[in-house]
Amino acid sequence: MFSHIMIGVNDIQTSKKFYDAILATLGHAAGKIDDKGRCFYMTPTGILALTKPINGESACHGNGTTIGFAAETPALADAWHAAGVANGGTGCEDAPGVRSGPAFDLYLAYLRDPDGNKVCALHRVAKA
């Protein structure tokens, strides 16, 4: 459904350190900086990009916005969360764990990146 997601950040190197760490836990390579100073994470199914806003203003988080990353297991979601906290992120919402719904259970881990963007690792838990 999505081709790419671009996130506005204030410090590319600080954000690259954070995203390199959390995405490495999910098996993704470190981001690559292009000649315009943007950082790209390329996957077979989409692209995550980090950039300073082109209008020259400070980056700010989107209120109500969450960017979710697929985690193959709850353990990977926990490792993702720990890597984020260790690399400039902060925990938000509840601690990592299962959230139950009527049709499915999700294992979720939430963080704020160094610029306040809310990101999440999500593992779909099979219903018994």
SVG drawing of the C-alpha trace seen along z (x, -y; Angstrom):
<svg xmlns="http://www.w3.org/2000/svg" viewBox="-15 -28 42 50">
<polyline fill="none" stroke="black" stroke-width="0.4" points="0.0,0.0 2.8,-2.5 5.8,-3.3 7.6,-5.3 7.4,-7.2 9.5,-10.4 10.0,-11.7 11.1,-15.3 14.0,-15.4 16.2,-18.1 19.5,-16.2 20.1,-13.6 23.0,-11.9 21.1,-11.7 18.1,-10.2 20.1,-7.9 21.7,-6.4 18.3,-5.8 16.7,-4.3 19.8,-2.3 19.6,-0.7 15.9,0.1 15.8,1.3 18.8,3.5 16.9,5.5 14.3,6.3 17.0,7.3 17.3,4.1 20.6,2.5 21.8,-0.8 20.5,-3.9 22.4,-5.5 22.9,-9.3 22.4,-10.8 24.1,-13.8 21.3,-16.1 22.0,-14.9 18.8,-12.7 18.9,-9.2 17.2,-6.3 16.4,-2.8 15.6,-0.7 13.6,2.6 12.0,4.7 8.6,3.4 9.1,-0.2 11.4,-3.1 11.8,-5.0 13.5,-8.3 14.7,-10.9 15.1,-14.5 15.4,-18.0 12.2,-19.9 12.7,-21.6 11.0,-24.8 13.9,-25.4 11.6,-25.3 12.2,-22.9 10.8,-19.4 8.0,-18.5 6.1,-15.3 2.6,-14.7 0.0,-14.7 -1.9,-11.4 0.6,-9.9 2.3,-6.6 4.6,-4.7 4.5,-1.0 7.3,1.5 6.5,5.3 8.2,7.5 8.3,11.3 8.2,12.1 7.5,10.4 11.2,10.9 12.2,8.8 9.7,6.1 11.3,6.1 14.8,5.9 13.6,3.1 12.3,1.2 15.5,1.7 17.6,0.6 15.5,-2.6 15.8,-3.5 19.5,-2.9 19.9,-5.2 18.0,-8.4 14.4,-7.2 11.9,-7.3 9.2,-4.8 5.7,-6.0 2.2,-4.5 2.2,-1.2 5.2,1.0 5.7,3.5 3.1,6.2 -0.1,7.8 -3.1,5.6 -6.3,7.7 -9.0,6.9 -12.2,8.8 -10.7,10.2 -7.0,10.3 -4.2,9.8 -1.2,7.5 2.1,7.4 3.0,3.7 6.1,1.7 5.9,-2.1 8.7,-4.7 9.2,-8.4 12.2,-9.0 14.7,-11.9 12.3,-14.4 9.2,-13.1 7.8,-11.1 5.8,-8.1 7.0,-4.7 5.8,-1.2 7.0,2.4 4.0,4.7 3.7,8.4 0.4,10.1 -0.4,12.7 -2.3,15.8 -5.7,16.2 -6.1,19.5"/>
</svg>
